[in-house]
Amino acid sequence: MGAAPSLAGLPRLSDGTLAELEPLAHLPTITSLALVDNPVSKLKDYRAFVIALLPRLKVLDYKRVKLAEREEAEARLRHGP
């Protein structure tokens, strides 16, 4: 069995907006992502946005994604903030 897809150490994002993370949606099999030191991780709704964007994500910034957190994030994405 192969290792689960994960990303860590992405380069710093240029304009610091959540929209910069949207290309990650083209990588739907990502199960782990770490952007702790990236300025975008400090933005309001960052965690919910990324969780809703990546349906198989299990760990974000070294913290487990809980089912209730995923459900809330997906509802927010569908209905707006």
C-alpha positions as YAML, in Angstrom:
chain: A
units: angstrom
residues:
- id: 1
  name: MET
  ca: [0.00, 0.00, 0.00]
- id: 2
  name: GLY
  ca: [1.37, 3.44, -0.94]
- id: 3
  name: ALA
  ca: [1.69, 6.46, 1.27]
- id: 4
  name: ALA
  ca: [-1.25, 8.83, 1.55]
- id: 5
  name: PRO
  ca: [-0.86, 11.98, -0.56]
- id: 6
  name: SER
  ca: [0.22, 14.99, 1.46]
- id: 7
  name: LEU
  ca: [1.69, 18.43, 0.95]
- id: 8
  name: ALA
  ca: [3.90, 20.46, 3.23]
- id: 9
  name: GLY
  ca: [6.14, 23.42, 2.71]
- id: 10
  name: LEU
  ca: [4.33, 25.09, -0.17]
- id: 11
  name: PRO
  ca: [5.93, 28.40, -1.14]
- id: 12
  name: ARG
  ca: [4.53, 31.51, 0.45]
- id: 13
  name: LEU
  ca: [1.51, 32.74, -1.39]
- id: 14
  name: SER
  ca: [1.80, 36.16, -2.97]
- id: 15
  name: ASP
  ca: [-1.35, 38.13, -2.20]
- id: 16
  name: GLY
  ca: [-2.48, 36.30, 0.92]
- id: 17
  name: THR
  ca: [-6.04, 35.50, -0.13]
- id: 18
  name: LEU
  ca: [-8.02, 32.29, 0.20]
- id: 19
  name: ALA
  ca: [-8.60, 32.34, -3.56]
- id: 20
  name: GLU
  ca: [-4.93, 31.43, -3.98]
- id: 21
  name: LEU
  ca: [-5.72, 28.05, -2.46]
- id: 22
  name: GLU
  ca: [-8.39, 27.17, -5.03]
- id: 23
  name: PRO
  ca: [-5.93, 25.36, -7.36]
- id: 24
  name: LEU
  ca: [-5.55, 22.77, -4.59]
- id: 25
  name: ALA
  ca: [-9.05, 21.59, -5.52]
- id: 26
  name: HIS
  ca: [-7.40, 19.97, -8.57]
- id: 27
  name: LEU
  ca: [-5.62, 17.67, -6.11]
- id: 28
  name: PRO
  ca: [-8.67, 16.08, -4.45]
- id: 29
  name: THR
  ca: [-6.75, 13.09, -3.07]
- id: 30
  name: ILE
  ca: [-4.68, 15.17, -0.64]
- id: 31
  name: THR
  ca: [-5.16, 13.76, 2.87]
- id: 32
  name: SER
  ca: [-2.66, 15.93, 4.74]
- id: 33
  name: LEU
  ca: [-1.69, 19.57, 4.25]
- id: 34
  name: ALA
  ca: [0.50, 21.89, 6.30]
- id: 35
  name: LEU
  ca: [0.53, 25.63, 5.67]
- id: 36
  name: VAL
  ca: [1.26, 26.67, 9.26]
- id: 37
  name: ASP
  ca: [3.93, 29.26, 8.45]
- id: 38
  name: ASN
  ca: [2.19, 30.58, 5.36]
- id: 39
  name: PRO
  ca: [0.47, 33.96, 5.87]
- id: 40
  name: VAL
  ca: [-2.72, 32.63, 4.26]
- id: 41
  name: SER
  ca: [-3.15, 30.33, 7.28]
- id: 42
  name: LYS
  ca: [-3.82, 33.40, 9.43]
- id: 43
  name: LEU
  ca: [-6.84, 34.52, 7.38]
- id: 44
  name: LYS
  ca: [-10.38, 34.35, 8.71]
- id: 45
  name: ASP
  ca: [-12.14, 31.14, 7.62]
- id: 46
  name: TYR
  ca: [-8.87, 29.65, 6.30]
- id: 47
  name: ARG
  ca: [-9.34, 26.28, 7.98]
- id: 48
  name: ALA
  ca: [-13.00, 25.91, 6.97]
- id: 49
  name: PHE
  ca: [-12.21, 26.98, 3.41]
- id: 50
  name: VAL
  ca: [-9.44, 24.40, 2.97]
- id: 51
  name: ILE
  ca: [-11.47, 21.61, 4.58]
- id: 52
  name: ALA
  ca: [-14.41, 22.29, 2.26]
- id: 53
  name: LEU
  ca: [-12.06, 22.53, -0.74]
- id: 54
  name: LEU
  ca: [-10.39, 19.15, -0.15]
- id: 55
  name: PRO
  ca: [-12.94, 16.39, 0.48]
- id: 56
  name: ARG
  ca: [-10.40, 13.72, 1.53]
- id: 57
  name: LEU
  ca: [-8.34, 15.95, 3.81]
- id: 58
  name: LYS
  ca: [-7.84, 14.25, 7.17]
- id: 59
  name: VAL
  ca: [-5.13, 16.48, 8.70]
- id: 60
  name: LEU
  ca: [-4.67, 20.22, 8.28]
- id: 61
  name: ASP
  ca: [-1.73, 21.98, 9.89]
- id: 62
  name: TYR
  ca: [-0.98, 18.89, 11.97]
- id: 63
  name: LYS
  ca: [-4.49, 18.88, 13.46]
- id: 64
  name: ARG
  ca: [-7.04, 16.17, 12.66]
- id: 65
  name: VAL
  ca: [-10.13, 17.25, 10.70]
- id: 66
  name: LYS
  ca: [-13.20, 16.12, 12.64]
- id: 67
  name: LEU
  ca: [-16.45, 15.07, 10.98]
- id: 68
  name: ALA
  ca: [-18.46, 17.89, 12.58]
- id: 69
  name: GLU
  ca: [-15.84, 20.42, 11.44]
- id: 70
  name: ARG
  ca: [-16.05, 19.08, 7.87]
- id: 71
  name: GLU
  ca: [-19.85, 19.20, 7.84]
- id: 72
  name: GLU
  ca: [-19.84, 22.80, 9.08]
- id: 73
  name: ALA
  ca: [-17.15, 23.84, 6.57]
- id: 74
  name: GLU
  ca: [-19.03, 22.29, 3.65]
- id: 75
  name: ALA
  ca: [-22.31, 23.92, 4.74]
- id: 76
  name: ARG
  ca: [-20.58, 27.31, 4.95]
- id: 77
  name: LEU
  ca: [-19.13, 26.87, 1.46]
- id: 78
  name: ARG
  ca: [-22.55, 26.02, 0.03]
- id: 79
  name: HIS
  ca: [-24.39, 28.83, 1.80]
- id: 80
  name: GLY
  ca: [-21.72, 31.49, 2.13]
- id: 81
  name: PRO
  ca: [-20.18, 32.84, 5.35]
...
